Amino acid sequence: MEVQRAAQRLLQLSPSVRVVTICNNDGKPIFSAHARRVKNLLSRRESKSSLQSAARAWKTRRLLQRKLGPCKYVLAEYGKVKRIVMPAGKNHLLYVTTTPAYDHNKVIRKVRSFR
């Protein structure tokens, strides 16, 4: 499956890439993979909530795109992780977490190379 290959390619980018999830526009996971050494920091419920929150925020951004242009990605940096959310086609979102020190532009460039 193409989605799984893309996720695996992102995970292989660096040991600093922790989790790759592809969800629909409602935040329902379609595919998720994490690096073997990674310990989940959030519970299943918290992860689900985070995905749904990202999807809701993305819908709001789409309302503004006529005036601002389409959103290319959103970056949130926390003390323990960076979270990158990007569109994956018209109906899906790519949700990637990395270590805070990792250069998130490497993830963005890699995703753009998939197109």
Biopython code that builds the backbone (N, CA, C, O; Angstrom):
import numpy as np
from Bio.PDB.StructureBuilder import StructureBuilder

atoms = [
    (1, "MET", "N", (0.846, -1.186, 0.000)),
    (1, "MET", "CA", (0.000, 0.000, 0.000)),
    (1, "MET", "C", (0.890, 1.248, 0.000)),
    (1, "MET", "O", (1.874, 1.319, 0.737)),
    (2, "GLU", "N", (0.542, 2.207, -0.816)),
    (2, "GLU", "CA", (1.333, 3.421, -0.988)),
    (2, "GLU", "C", (1.472, 4.218, 0.315)),
    (2, "GLU", "O", (2.535, 4.766, 0.604)),
    (3, "VAL", "N", (0.404, 4.275, 1.086)),
    (3, "VAL", "CA", (0.412, 5.021, 2.349)),
    (3, "VAL", "C", (1.427, 4.425, 3.317)),
    (3, "VAL", "O", (2.181, 5.151, 3.964)),
    (4, "GLN", "N", (1.440, 3.113, 3.410)),
    (4, "GLN", "CA", (2.385, 2.448, 4.317)),
    (4, "GLN", "C", (3.825, 2.685, 3.878)),
    (4, "GLN", "O", (4.705, 2.903, 4.710)),
    (5, "ARG", "N", (4.059, 2.643, 2.578)),
    (5, "ARG", "CA", (5.419, 2.901, 2.074)),
    (5, "ARG", "C", (5.882, 4.312, 2.400)),
    (5, "ARG", "O", (7.025, 4.523, 2.805)),
    (6, "ALA", "N", (4.985, 5.276, 2.221)),
    (6, "ALA", "CA", (5.330, 6.672, 2.519)),
    (6, "ALA", "C", (5.650, 6.817, 4.005)),
    (6, "ALA", "O", (6.621, 7.479, 4.371)),
    (7, "ALA", "N", (4.844, 6.204, 4.853)),
    (7, "ALA", "CA", (5.087, 6.283, 6.301)),
    (7, "ALA", "C", (6.426, 5.641, 6.661)),
    (7, "ALA", "O", (7.183, 6.188, 7.463)),
    (8, "GLN", "N", (6.711, 4.500, 6.078)),
    (8, "GLN", "CA", (7.976, 3.822, 6.366)),
    (8, "GLN", "C", (9.173, 4.649, 5.882)),
    (8, "GLN", "O", (10.214, 4.686, 6.538)),
    (9, "ARG", "N", (9.021, 5.304, 4.744)),
    (9, "ARG", "CA", (10.106, 6.158, 4.238)),
    (9, "ARG", "C", (10.364, 7.318, 5.188)),
    (9, "ARG", "O", (11.512, 7.715, 5.387)),
    (10, "LEU", "N", (9.305, 7.862, 5.774)),
    (10, "LEU", "CA", (9.482, 8.946, 6.742)),
    (10, "LEU", "C", (10.151, 8.426, 8.011)),
    (10, "LEU", "O", (11.029, 9.092, 8.559)),
    (11, "LEU", "N", (9.757, 7.264, 8.476)),
    (11, "LEU", "CA", (10.380, 6.697, 9.677)),
    (11, "LEU", "C", (11.862, 6.398, 9.447)),
    (11, "LEU", "O", (12.669, 6.503, 10.370)),
    (12, "GLN", "N", (12.213, 6.031, 8.234)),
    (12, "GLN", "CA", (13.607, 5.715, 7.914)),
    (12, "GLN", "C", (14.461, 6.958, 7.698)),
    (12, "GLN", "O", (15.684, 6.867, 7.589)),
    (13, "LEU", "N", (13.819, 8.108, 7.636)),
    (13, "LEU", "CA", (14.527, 9.360, 7.418)),
    (13, "LEU", "C", (15.570, 9.610, 8.502)),
    (13, "LEU", "O", (16.679, 10.064, 8.222)),
    (14, "SER", "N", (15.193, 9.303, 9.751)),
    (14, "SER", "CA", (16.088, 9.544, 10.881)),
    (14, "SER", "C", (15.564, 8.834, 12.125)),
    (14, "SER", "O", (14.360, 8.614, 12.253)),
    (15, "PRO", "N", (16.454, 8.478, 13.033)),
    (15, "PRO", "CA", (15.996, 7.940, 14.326)),
    (15, "PRO", "C", (15.195, 8.973, 15.122)),
    (15, "PRO", "O", (14.514, 8.625, 16.086)),
    (16, "SER", "N", (15.278, 10.229, 14.720)),
    (16, "SER", "CA", (14.553, 11.290, 15.416)),
    (16, "SER", "C", (13.074, 11.351, 15.030)),
    (16, "SER", "O", (12.287, 12.007, 15.712)),
    (17, "VAL", "N", (12.688, 10.673, 13.943)),
    (17, "VAL", "CA", (11.280, 10.607, 13.571)),
    (17, "VAL", "C", (10.638, 9.544, 14.454)),
    (17, "VAL", "O", (11.033, 8.378, 14.434)),
    (18, "ARG", "N", (9.648, 9.964, 15.227)),
    (18, "ARG", "CA", (9.046, 9.079, 16.221)),
    (18, "ARG", "C", (7.808, 8.347, 15.709)),
    (18, "ARG", "O", (7.754, 7.118, 15.736)),
    (19, "VAL", "N", (6.825, 9.096, 15.249)),
    (19, "VAL", "CA", (5.528, 8.525, 14.864)),
    (19, "VAL", "C", (5.061, 9.158, 13.557)),
    (19, "VAL", "O", (5.238, 10.357, 13.341)),
    (20, "VAL", "N", (4.466, 8.346, 12.690)),
    (20, "VAL", "CA", (3.856, 8.828, 11.452)),
    (20, "VAL", "C", (2.436, 8.283, 11.408)),
    (20, "VAL", "O", (2.223, 7.071, 11.456)),
    (21, "THR", "N", (1.466, 9.188, 11.317)),
    (21, "THR", "CA", (0.064, 8.791, 11.248)),
    (21, "THR", "C", (-0.594, 9.500, 10.077)),
    (21, "THR", "O", (-0.362, 10.687, 9.848)),
    (22, "ILE", "N", (-1.404, 8.776, 9.350)),
    (22, "ILE", "CA", (-2.213, 9.363, 8.294)),
    (22, "ILE", "C", (-3.663, 9.198, 8.730)),
    (22, "ILE", "O", (-4.116, 8.097, 9.044)),
    (23, "CYS", "N", (-4.380, 10.321, 8.742)),
    (23, "CYS", "CA", (-5.775, 10.281, 9.178)),
    (23, "CYS", "C", (-6.655, 10.956, 8.136)),
    (23, "CYS", "O", (-6.172, 11.677, 7.264)),
    (24, "ASN", "N", (-7.951, 10.708, 8.245)),
    (24, "ASN", "CA", (-8.872, 11.397, 7.343)),
    (24, "ASN", "C", (-9.126, 12.804, 7.866)),
    (24, "ASN", "O", (-8.559, 13.202, 8.884)),
    (25, "ASN", "N", (-9.964, 13.547, 7.183)),
    (25, "ASN", "CA", (-10.208, 14.939, 7.561)),
    (25, "ASN", "C", (-10.972, 15.093, 8.865)),
    (25, "ASN", "O", (-11.112, 16.207, 9.369)),
    (26, "ASP", "N", (-11.472, 13.988, 9.422)),
    (26, "ASP", "CA", (-12.142, 14.022, 10.719)),
    (26, "ASP", "C", (-11.217, 13.571, 11.846)),
    (26, "ASP", "O", (-11.627, 13.519, 13.005)),
    (27, "GLY", "N", (-9.990, 13.250, 11.511)),
    (27, "GLY", "CA", (-9.029, 12.823, 12.527)),
    (27, "GLY", "C", (-9.052, 11.337, 12.810)),
    (27, "GLY", "O", (-8.434, 10.887, 13.774)),
    (28, "LYS", "N", (-9.755, 10.556, 11.986)),
    (28, "LYS", "CA", (-9.780, 9.100, 12.171)),
    (28, "LYS", "C", (-8.539, 8.503, 11.518)),
    (28, "LYS", "O", (-8.320, 8.698, 10.323)),
    (29, "PRO", "N", (-7.721, 7.774, 12.286)),
    (29, "PRO", "CA", (-6.489, 7.208, 11.731)),
    (29, "PRO", "C", (-6.763, 6.200, 10.613)),
    (29, "PRO", "O", (-7.638, 5.341, 10.729)),
    (30, "ILE", "N", (-6.004, 6.324, 9.544)),
    (30, "ILE", "CA", (-6.052, 5.380, 8.431)),
    (30, "ILE", "C", (-4.874, 4.412, 8.563)),
    (30, "ILE", "O", (-5.001, 3.212, 8.319)),
    (31, "PHE", "N", (-3.737, 4.965, 8.954)),
    (31, "PHE", "CA", (-2.522, 4.171, 9.139)),
    (31, "PHE", "C", (-1.625, 4.888, 10.130)),
    (31, "PHE", "O", (-1.525, 6.115, 10.119)),
    (32, "SER", "N", (-0.979, 4.121, 10.979)),
    (32, "SER", "CA", (-0.040, 4.706, 11.937)),
    (32, "SER", "C", (1.116, 3.749, 12.169)),
    (32, "SER", "O", (0.929, 2.535, 12.255)),
    (33, "ALA", "N", (2.294, 4.303, 12.268)),
    (33, "ALA", "CA", (3.489, 3.508, 12.556)),
    (33, "ALA", "C", (4.415, 4.337, 13.427)),
    (33, "ALA", "O", (4.450, 5.564, 13.328)),
    (34, "HIS", "N", (5.157, 3.661, 14.271)),
    (34, "HIS", "CA", (6.121, 4.373, 15.098)),
    (34, "HIS", "C", (7.439, 3.611, 15.101)),
    (34, "HIS", "O", (7.491, 2.402, 14.872)),
    (35, "ALA", "N", (8.491, 4.358, 15.367)),
    (35, "ALA", "CA", (9.818, 3.747, 15.439)),
    (35, "ALA", "C", (9.818, 2.737, 16.585)),
    (35, "ALA", "O", (9.162, 2.955, 17.604)),
    (36, "ARG", "N", (10.531, 1.663, 16.427)),
    (36, "ARG", "CA", (10.525, 0.566, 17.416)),
    (36, "ARG", "C", (10.950, 1.005, 18.805)),
    (36, "ARG", "O", (10.407, 0.524, 19.800)),
    (37, "ARG", "N", (11.885, 1.885, 18.884)),
    (37, "ARG", "CA", (12.427, 2.286, 20.179)),
    (37, "ARG", "C", (11.558, 3.326, 20.886)),
    (37, "ARG", "O", (11.841, 3.688, 22.028)),
    (38, "VAL", "N", (10.517, 3.805, 20.230)),
    (38, "VAL", "CA", (9.713, 4.904, 20.760)),
    (38, "VAL", "C", (8.688, 4.409, 21.766)),
    (38, "VAL", "O", (7.980, 3.427, 21.540)),
    (39, "LYS", "N", (8.634, 5.109, 22.865)),
    (39, "LYS", "CA", (7.604, 4.865, 23.873)),
    (39, "LYS", "C", (6.543, 5.952, 23.678)),
    (39, "LYS", "O", (6.860, 7.141, 23.640)),
    (40, "ASN", "N", (5.282, 5.531, 23.556)),
    (40, "ASN", "CA", (4.208, 6.507, 23.385)),
    (40, "ASN", "C", (4.118, 7.405, 24.611)),
    (40, "ASN", "O", (4.119, 6.929, 25.746)),
    (41, "LEU", "N", (4.043, 8.688, 24.373)),
    (41, "LEU", "CA", (3.925, 9.655, 25.465)),
    (41, "LEU", "C", (2.471, 9.917, 25.826)),
    (41, "LEU", "O", (2.174, 10.341, 26.943)),
    (42, "LEU", "N", (1.559, 9.665, 24.885)),
    (42, "LEU", "CA", (0.136, 9.899, 25.105)),
    (42, "LEU", "C", (-0.618, 8.569, 25.168)),
    (42, "LEU", "O", (-0.213, 7.582, 24.553)),
    (43, "SER", "N", (-1.697, 8.560, 25.907)),
    (43, "SER", "CA", (-2.564, 7.385, 25.924)),
    (43, "SER", "C", (-3.304, 7.306, 24.592)),
    (43, "SER", "O", (-3.254, 8.252, 23.806)),
    (44, "ARG", "N", (-3.979, 6.212, 24.329)),
    (44, "ARG", "CA", (-4.764, 6.076, 23.102)),
    (44, "ARG", "C", (-5.814, 7.177, 23.019)),
    (44, "ARG", "O", (-6.025, 7.762, 21.956)),
    (45, "ARG", "N", (-6.456, 7.452, 24.117)),
    (45, "ARG", "CA", (-7.494, 8.489, 24.157)),
    (45, "ARG", "C", (-6.894, 9.863, 23.849)),
    (45, "ARG", "O", (-7.472, 10.643, 23.091)),
    (46, "GLU", "N", (-5.749, 10.149, 24.433)),
    (46, "GLU", "CA", (-5.085, 11.439, 24.188)),
    (46, "GLU", "C", (-4.611, 11.552, 22.739)),
    (46, "GLU", "O", (-4.712, 12.618, 22.132)),
    (47, "SER", "N", (-4.098, 10.458, 22.190)),
    (47, "SER", "CA", (-3.673, 10.461, 20.786)),
    (47, "SER", "C", (-4.857, 10.713, 19.863)),
    (47, "SER", "O", (-4.764, 11.497, 18.919)),
    (48, "LYS", "N", (-5.963, 10.047, 20.141)),
    (48, "LYS", "CA", (-7.183, 10.242, 19.340)),
    (48, "LYS", "C", (-7.644, 11.689, 19.420)),
    (48, "LYS", "O", (-8.005, 12.286, 18.406)),
    (49, "SER", "N", (-7.632, 12.244, 20.608)),
    (49, "SER", "CA", (-8.040, 13.631, 20.805)),
    (49, "SER", "C", (-7.120, 14.594, 20.058)),
    (49, "SER", "O", (-7.586, 15.568, 19.466)),
    (50, "SER", "N", (-5.828, 14.327, 20.085)),
    (50, "SER", "CA", (-4.860, 15.174, 19.393)),
    (50, "SER", "C", (-5.091, 15.147, 17.878)),
    (50, "SER", "O", (-5.030, 16.188, 17.224)),
    (51, "LEU", "N", (-5.355, 13.965, 17.322)),
    (51, "LEU", "CA", (-5.634, 13.850, 15.894)),
    (51, "LEU", "C", (-6.911, 14.601, 15.518)),
    (51, "LEU", "O", (-6.956, 15.307, 14.510)),
    (52, "GLN", "N", (-7.940, 14.441, 16.337)),
    (52, "GLN", "CA", (-9.206, 15.123, 16.058)),
    (52, "GLN", "C", (-9.042, 16.635, 16.148)),
    (52, "GLN", "O", (-9.615, 17.373, 15.347)),
    (53, "SER", "N", (-8.273, 17.088, 17.106)),
    (53, "SER", "CA", (-8.008, 18.519, 17.256)),
    (53, "SER", "C", (-7.261, 19.066, 16.040)),
    (53, "SER", "O", (-7.583, 20.143, 15.540)),
    (54, "ALA", "N", (-6.270, 18.324, 15.572)),
    (54, "ALA", "CA", (-5.515, 18.742, 14.393)),
    (54, "ALA", "C", (-6.426, 18.803, 13.166)),
    (54, "ALA", "O", (-6.307, 19.713, 12.346)),
    (55, "ALA", "N", (-7.331, 17.839, 13.042)),
    (55, "ALA", "CA", (-8.254, 17.821, 11.904)),
    (55, "ALA", "C", (-9.227, 18.997, 11.961)),
    (55, "ALA", "O", (-9.500, 19.625, 10.938)),
    (56, "ARG", "N", (-9.749, 19.298, 13.146)),
    (56, "ARG", "CA", (-10.653, 20.452, 13.290)),
    (56, "ARG", "C", (-9.932, 21.747, 12.926)),
    (56, "ARG", "O", (-10.479, 22.591, 12.217)),
    (57, "ALA", "N", (-8.707, 21.897, 13.414)),
    (57, "ALA", "CA", (-7.936, 23.104, 13.123)),
    (57, "ALA", "C", (-7.657, 23.206, 11.618)),
    (57, "ALA", "O", (-7.660, 24.302, 11.058)),
    (58, "TRP", "N", (-7.417, 22.067, 10.971)),
    (58, "TRP", "CA", (-7.144, 22.082, 9.545)),
    (58, "TRP", "C", (-8.375, 22.534, 8.768)),
    (58, "TRP", "O", (-8.254, 23.258, 7.780)),
    (59, "LYS", "N", (-9.558, 22.110, 9.210)),
    (59, "LYS", "CA", (-10.801, 22.543, 8.562)),
    (59, "LYS", "C", (-10.944, 24.069, 8.657)),
    (59, "LYS", "O", (-11.378, 24.719, 7.707)),
    (60, "THR", "N", (-10.579, 24.620, 9.799)),
    (60, "THR", "CA", (-10.638, 26.074, 9.974)),
    (60, "THR", "C", (-9.664, 26.758, 9.026)),
    (60, "THR", "O", (-9.994, 27.784, 8.430)),
    (61, "ARG", "N", (-8.490, 26.209, 8.885)),
    (61, "ARG", "CA", (-7.498, 26.790, 7.963)),
    (61, "ARG", "C", (-8.004, 26.783, 6.531)),
    (61, "ARG", "O", (-7.740, 27.714, 5.769)),
    (62, "ARG", "N", (-8.722, 25.745, 6.168)),
    (62, "ARG", "CA", (-9.263, 25.663, 4.804)),
    (62, "ARG", "C", (-10.256, 26.787, 4.532)),
    (62, "ARG", "O", (-10.381, 27.255, 3.400)),
    (63, "LEU", "N", (-10.955, 27.212, 5.565)),
    (63, "LEU", "CA", (-11.905, 28.318, 5.397)),
    (63, "LEU", "C", (-11.185, 29.620, 5.045)),
    (63, "LEU", "O", (-11.763, 30.502, 4.412)),
    (64, "LEU", "N", (-9.945, 29.733, 5.450)),
    (64, "LEU", "CA", (-9.165, 30.949, 5.226)),
    (64, "LEU", "C", (-8.310, 30.902, 3.960)),
    (64, "LEU", "O", (-7.720, 31.911, 3.574)),
    (65, "GLN", "N", (-8.242, 29.769, 3.330)),
    (65, "GLN", "CA", (-7.288, 29.623, 2.228)),
    (65, "GLN", "C", (-7.609, 30.494, 1.027)),
    (65, "GLN", "O", (-6.703, 30.833, 0.266)),
    (66, "ARG", "N", (-8.859, 30.868, 0.831)),
    (66, "ARG", "CA", (-9.186, 31.741, -0.296)),
    (66, "ARG", "C", (-8.468, 33.085, -0.152)),
    (66, "ARG", "O", (-8.050, 33.685, -1.142)),
    (67, "LYS", "N", (-8.333, 33.544, 1.085)),
    (67, "LYS", "CA", (-7.678, 34.829, 1.321)),
    (67, "LYS", "C", (-6.177, 34.693, 1.570)),
    (67, "LYS", "O", (-5.398, 35.557, 1.167)),
    (68, "LEU", "N", (-5.774, 33.620, 2.227)),
    (68, "LEU", "CA", (-4.371, 33.464, 2.622)),
    (68, "LEU", "C", (-3.567, 32.522, 1.722)),
    (68, "LEU", "O", (-2.336, 32.546, 1.722)),
    (69, "GLY", "N", (-4.268, 31.710, 0.970)),
    (69, "GLY", "CA", (-3.616, 30.647, 0.221)),
    (69, "GLY", "C", (-3.676, 29.372, 1.053)),
    (69, "GLY", "O", (-3.923, 29.426, 2.257)),
    (70, "PRO", "N", (-3.455, 28.241, 0.423)),
    (70, "PRO", "CA", (-3.546, 26.976, 1.161)),
    (70, "PRO", "C", (-2.431, 26.833, 2.194)),
    (70, "PRO", "O", (-1.288, 27.221, 1.954)),
    (71, "CYS", "N", (-2.782, 26.279, 3.329)),
    (71, "CYS", "CA", (-1.798, 26.013, 4.383)),
    (71, "CYS", "C", (-0.912, 24.856, 3.933)),
    (71, "CYS", "O", (-1.408, 23.837, 3.452)),
    (72, "LYS", "N", (0.383, 25.014, 4.089)),
    (72, "LYS", "CA", (1.333, 23.992, 3.656)),
    (72, "LYS", "C", (1.670, 23.006, 4.773)),
    (72, "LYS", "O", (1.810, 21.808, 4.525)),
    (73, "TYR", "N", (1.797, 23.502, 5.982)),
    (73, "TYR", "CA", (2.034, 22.642, 7.141)),
    (73, "TYR", "C", (1.849, 23.470, 8.403)),
    (73, "TYR", "O", (1.833, 24.700, 8.373)),
    (74, "VAL", "N", (1.711, 22.754, 9.512)),
    (74, "VAL", "CA", (1.623, 23.392, 10.817)),
    (74, "VAL", "C", (2.629, 22.692, 11.720)),
    (74, "VAL", "O", (2.730, 21.465, 11.720)),
    (75, "LEU", "N", (3.360, 23.470, 12.476)),
    (75, "LEU", "CA", (4.375, 22.943, 13.366)),
    (75, "LEU", "C", (4.052, 23.341, 14.797)),
    (75, "LEU", "O", (3.792, 24.509, 15.084)),
    (76, "ALA", "N", (4.070, 22.371, 15.683)),
    (76, "ALA", "CA", (3.933, 22.639, 17.113)),
    (76, "ALA", "C", (5.149, 22.017, 17.792)),
    (76, "ALA", "O", (5.447, 20.839, 17.592)),
    (77, "GLU", "N", (5.843, 22.809, 18.588)),
    (77, "GLU", "CA", (7.005, 22.286, 19.296)),
    (77, "GLU", "C", (6.709, 22.274, 20.784)),
    (77, "GLU", "O", (6.366, 23.297, 21.377)),
    (78, "TYR", "N", (6.846, 21.107, 21.369)),
    (78, "TYR", "CA", (6.645, 20.910, 22.799)),
    (78, "TYR", "C", (8.003, 20.615, 23.429)),
    (78, "TYR", "O", (9.011, 20.544, 22.727)),
    (79, "GLY", "N", (8.030, 20.450, 24.708)),
    (79, "GLY", "CA", (9.285, 20.144, 25.385)),
    (79, "GLY", "C", (9.875, 18.801, 24.974)),
    (79, "GLY", "O", (11.095, 18.639, 24.943)),
    (80, "LYS", "N", (9.001, 17.825, 24.654)),
    (80, "LYS", "CA", (9.480, 16.474, 24.359)),
    (80, "LYS", "C", (9.357, 16.062, 22.896)),
    (80, "LYS", "O", (10.003, 15.103, 22.475)),
    (81, "VAL", "N", (8.547, 16.761, 22.117)),
    (81, "VAL", "CA", (8.361, 16.405, 20.713)),
    (81, "VAL", "C", (8.043, 17.634, 19.867)),
    (81, "VAL", "O", (7.638, 18.683, 20.368)),
    (82, "LYS", "N", (8.245, 17.456, 18.560)),
    (82, "LYS", "CA", (7.723, 18.389, 17.561)),
    (82, "LYS", "C", (6.616, 17.635, 16.843)),
    (82, "LYS", "O", (6.729, 16.433, 16.599)),
    (83, "ARG", "N", (5.546, 18.346, 16.505)),
    (83, "ARG", "CA", (4.445, 17.748, 15.751)),
    (83, "ARG", "C", (4.275, 18.530, 14.455)),
    (83, "ARG", "O", (4.120, 19.751, 14.475)),
    (84, "ILE", "N", (4.303, 17.832, 13.341)),
    (84, "ILE", "CA", (4.143, 18.440, 12.029)),
    (84, "ILE", "C", (2.869, 17.869, 11.419)),
    (84, "ILE", "O", (2.710, 16.650, 11.343)),
    (85, "VAL", "N", (1.962, 18.737, 10.987)),
    (85, "VAL", "CA", (0.733, 18.303, 10.325)),
    (85, "VAL", "C", (0.723, 18.915, 8.932)),
    (85, "VAL", "O", (0.911, 20.120, 8.764)),
    (86, "MET", "N", (0.499, 18.061, 7.935)),
    (86, "MET", "CA", (0.498, 18.492, 6.532)),
    (86, "MET", "C", (-0.647, 17.806, 5.806)),
    (86, "MET", "O", (-1.096, 16.734, 6.213)),
    (87, "PRO", "N", (-1.120, 18.428, 4.726)),
    (87, "PRO", "CA", (-2.126, 17.728, 3.932)),
    (87, "PRO", "C", (-1.500, 16.543, 3.218)),
    (87, "PRO", "O", (-0.341, 16.582, 2.803)),
    (88, "ALA", "N", (-2.293, 15.494, 3.086)),
    (88, "ALA", "CA", (-1.888, 14.317, 2.316)),
    (88, "ALA", "C", (-3.002, 14.094, 1.297)),
    (88, "ALA", "O", (-3.874, 13.247, 1.490)),
    (89, "GLY", "N", (-2.963, 14.849, 0.229)),
    (89, "GLY", "CA", (-4.054, 14.852, -0.733)),
    (89, "GLY", "C", (-5.183, 15.732, -0.216)),
    (89, "GLY", "O", (-4.986, 16.528, 0.702)),
    (90, "LYS", "N", (-6.355, 15.591, -0.800)),
    (90, "LYS", "CA", (-7.484, 16.437, -0.418)),
    (90, "LYS", "C", (-8.239, 15.905, 0.791)),
    (90, "LYS", "O", (-8.914, 16.668, 1.482)),
    (91, "ASN", "N", (-8.135, 14.615, 1.055)),
    (91, "ASN", "CA", (-8.981, 14.000, 2.072)),
    (91, "ASN", "C", (-8.248, 13.449, 3.283)),
    (91, "ASN", "O", (-8.857, 12.818, 4.146)),
    (92, "HIS", "N", (-6.941, 13.686, 3.351)),
    (92, "HIS", "CA", (-6.178, 13.110, 4.454)),
    (92, "HIS", "C", (-5.150, 14.107, 4.993)),
    (92, "HIS", "O", (-4.757, 15.061, 4.322)),
    (93, "LEU", "N", (-4.739, 13.847, 6.214)),
    (93, "LEU", "CA", (-3.688, 14.629, 6.858)),
    (93, "LEU", "C", (-2.556, 13.703, 7.262)),
    (93, "LEU", "O", (-2.775, 12.550, 7.633)),
    (94, "LEU", "N", (-1.361, 14.220, 7.184)),
    (94, "LEU", "CA", (-0.173, 13.518, 7.642)),
    (94, "LEU", "C", (0.239, 14.150, 8.957)),
    (94, "LEU", "O", (0.395, 15.368, 9.043)),
    (95, "TYR", "N", (0.413, 13.339, 9.967)),
    (95, "TYR", "CA", (0.701, 13.773, 11.326)),
    (95, "TYR", "C", (2.004, 13.088, 11.726)),
    (95, "TYR", "O", (2.043, 11.867, 11.878)),
    (96, "VAL", "N", (3.060, 13.859, 11.895)),
    (96, "VAL", "CA", (4.385, 13.297, 12.177)),
    (96, "VAL", "C", (4.933, 13.913, 13.453)),
    (96, "VAL", "O", (4.846, 15.125, 13.651)),
    (97, "THR", "N", (5.498, 13.082, 14.316)),
    (97, "THR", "CA", (6.188, 13.625, 15.482)),
    (97, "THR", "C", (7.663, 13.255, 15.395)),
    (97, "THR", "O", (8.036, 12.183, 14.920)),
    (98, "THR", "N", (8.486, 14.187, 15.874)),
    (98, "THR", "CA", (9.932, 14.001, 15.896)),
    (98, "THR", "C", (10.453, 14.446, 17.257)),
    (98, "THR", "O", (9.707, 14.969, 18.085)),
    (99, "THR", "N", (11.726, 14.232, 17.469)),
    (99, "THR", "CA", (12.347, 14.800, 18.661)),
    (99, "THR", "C", (12.411, 16.315, 18.481)),
    (99, "THR", "O", (12.410, 16.789, 17.345)),
    (100, "PRO", "N", (12.468, 17.091, 19.570)),
    (100, "PRO", "CA", (12.469, 18.552, 19.444)),
    (100, "PRO", "C", (13.658, 19.112, 18.668)),
    (100, "PRO", "O", (13.521, 20.129, 17.988)),
    (101, "ALA", "N", (14.808, 18.477, 18.755)),
    (101, "ALA", "CA", (16.011, 19.008, 18.109)),
    (101, "ALA", "C", (16.066, 18.715, 16.611)),
    (101, "ALA", "O", (16.878, 19.305, 15.898)),
    (102, "TYR", "N", (15.221, 17.820, 16.133)),
    (102, "TYR", "CA", (15.285, 17.416, 14.726)),
    (102, "TYR", "C", (14.830, 18.551, 13.808)),
    (102, "TYR", "O", (13.885, 19.276, 14.120)),
    (103, "ASP", "N", (15.508, 18.691, 12.686)),
    (103, "ASP", "CA", (15.168, 19.707, 11.695)),
    (103, "ASP", "C", (13.895, 19.280, 10.963)),
    (103, "ASP", "O", (13.941, 18.415, 10.089)),
    (104, "HIS", "N", (12.779, 19.875, 11.312)),
    (104, "HIS", "CA", (11.486, 19.503, 10.742)),
    (104, "HIS", "C", (11.423, 19.746, 9.239)),
    (104, "HIS", "O", (10.593, 19.145, 8.558)),
    (105, "ASN", "N", (12.269, 20.601, 8.715)),
    (105, "ASN", "CA", (12.287, 20.849, 7.270)),
    (105, "ASN", "C", (12.659, 19.599, 6.477)),
    (105, "ASN", "O", (12.284, 19.466, 5.313)),
    (106, "LYS", "N", (13.385, 18.698, 7.098)),
    (106, "LYS", "CA", (13.729, 17.439, 6.419)),
    (106, "LYS", "C", (12.476, 16.605, 6.179)),
    (106, "LYS", "O", (12.331, 15.985, 5.125)),
    (107, "VAL", "N", (11.573, 16.589, 7.153)),
    (107, "VAL", "CA", (10.306, 15.873, 6.987)),
    (107, "VAL", "C", (9.482, 16.543, 5.890)),
    (107, "VAL", "O", (8.934, 15.868, 5.019)),
    (108, "ILE", "N", (9.399, 17.854, 5.935)),
    (108, "ILE", "CA", (8.605, 18.602, 4.962)),
    (108, "ILE", "C", (9.130, 18.376, 3.543)),
    (108, "ILE", "O", (8.350, 18.139, 2.621)),
    (109, "ARG", "N", (10.442, 18.451, 3.372)),
    (109, "ARG", "CA", (11.028, 18.221, 2.045)),
    (109, "ARG", "C", (10.756, 16.789, 1.557)),
    (109, "ARG", "O", (10.457, 16.573, 0.383)),
    (110, "LYS", "N", (10.861, 15.828, 2.463)),
    (110, "LYS", "CA", (10.634, 14.434, 2.088)),
    (110, "LYS", "C", (9.186, 14.237, 1.644)),
    (110, "LYS", "O", (8.934, 13.584, 0.632)),
    (111, "VAL", "N", (8.242, 14.789, 2.386)),
    (111, "VAL", "CA", (6.820, 14.655, 2.022)),
    (111, "VAL", "C", (6.562, 15.310, 0.678)),
    (111, "VAL", "O", (5.844, 14.752, -0.152)),
    (112, "ARG", "N", (7.125, 16.463, 0.452)),
    (112, "ARG", "CA", (6.936, 17.136, -0.833)),
    (112, "ARG", "C", (7.522, 16.344, -1.989)),
    (112, "ARG", "O", (7.046, 16.453, -3.119)),
    (113, "SER", "N", (8.554, 15.547, -1.720)),
    (113, "SER", "CA", (9.149, 14.726, -2.783)),
    (113, "SER", "C", (8.225, 13.572, -3.187)),
    (113, "SER", "O", (8.415, 12.981, -4.250)),
    (114, "PHE", "N", (7.232, 13.245, -2.362)),
    (114, "PHE", "CA", (6.294, 12.172, -2.677)),
    (114, "PHE", "C", (5.320, 12.580, -3.769)),
    (114, "PHE", "O", (4.761, 11.718, -4.447)),
    (115, "ARG", "N", (5.109, 13.856, -3.950)),
    (115, "ARG", "CA", (4.088, 14.331, -4.893)),
    (115, "ARG", "C", (4.508, 14.174, -6.323)),
    (115, "ARG", "O", (3.755, 14.528, -7.231)),
]
sb = StructureBuilder()
sb.init_structure("model")
sb.init_model(0)
sb.init_chain("A")
sb.init_seg("    ")
for serial, (resi, resn, name, xyz) in enumerate(atoms, 1):
    if name == "N":
        sb.init_residue(resn, " ", resi, " ")
    sb.init_atom(name, np.array(xyz, "f"), 0.0, 1.0, " ", f" {name:<3s}", serial, name[0])
structure = sb.get_structure()
